[in-house]
Amino acid sequence: MLRDCSSAILLNAKCSKAYYRSGLALFELDRVDEALDCCDRCLAFDPENGGVKSLKDRILKKKEAAERKEAEKRERLQREAEAK
């Protein structure tokens, strides 16, 4: 699917649907930064695209949750190291 979207974008750099589908596929593959990049590129030329805005919100929530989980893990490991 990503290859198909890339081909569509090469043919038409302003193909919102291809950016949306690329972003969605990358989101499902946990490639969050790349998914955000797809959304940002699309919103640069189509700022009113509701589907892409919604997808970007979902991606940002997932990214924040992952960062929060990682920070909690680092804190826990640091406390365990200090306890030893």
N, C-alpha and C positions, 0 to 999 in steps of 0.2 A: 504494500500500500504506500509506503514512504517513497518508493521509487516512482510510482505512478504520480504521486503528488509533486515530486521534484520535476518530473517531465512536464506536467501541466504548468508549473511555475516557470520553467524555462521557455515554454511556448507563450505564456501570458503572465508577466511579472505581477499583474494586478488581479490574479484569480483568487478571490477571497475564499472560495470553497476549498481550494487546494491547500491554502494556508491553514484553514480551520481543521481540515481532516489530518493534515500533517501534525498540527498541534495536539489534536486529540490522540493520534496514534503514539506520539512521543510521550504524552501524559500517561497513557496506559502502560508504556514501557518504563516508567519512572525516570525518564530523561527530561526532568523538569526544566532545567535551564534552556534546553533546546526548544521545548514546547513554548516557553515564555517568549523566546526569540521569534518564533513563528507568529505568535499573537501580536507582538510589538510591530513586526514588519507589516502585517495586515492592517493593523489599526493606524499605521502611518499614512496609508492612502485611503482607508475606509474607516474613519473614526467612529462612525455610527453603527457599526456591525454588532448587533446585539448578541449573536451567537458567539462571536470571538471574545467579546467583553465578558460574557458569562464563563466561557472556558478559561479565560485569564484569571478570573476570580477564583475558580476551582483550583487552578494550578498554584496560585499564590497561597491559598489555604493549605494545600498539601505541602508546599515548600516550607511554610512557617511551622507546620506540625513536625516535619522532619527535622528542621533546625532546632526546635524546642526539645525534641526527643534526644538529639545528639548532645545538646548542652547539658541536659539532665544526666546523660550517660557519663560525660566528662566529669561533671561535679561528683557523681557517685564514685567514679574511679579515683578521683583526687582524694575524696574523704577516706576511701579504703586504704590508699597509699599512706596517707597521714596517720591513720590508725595503727599501721604496722610500725 
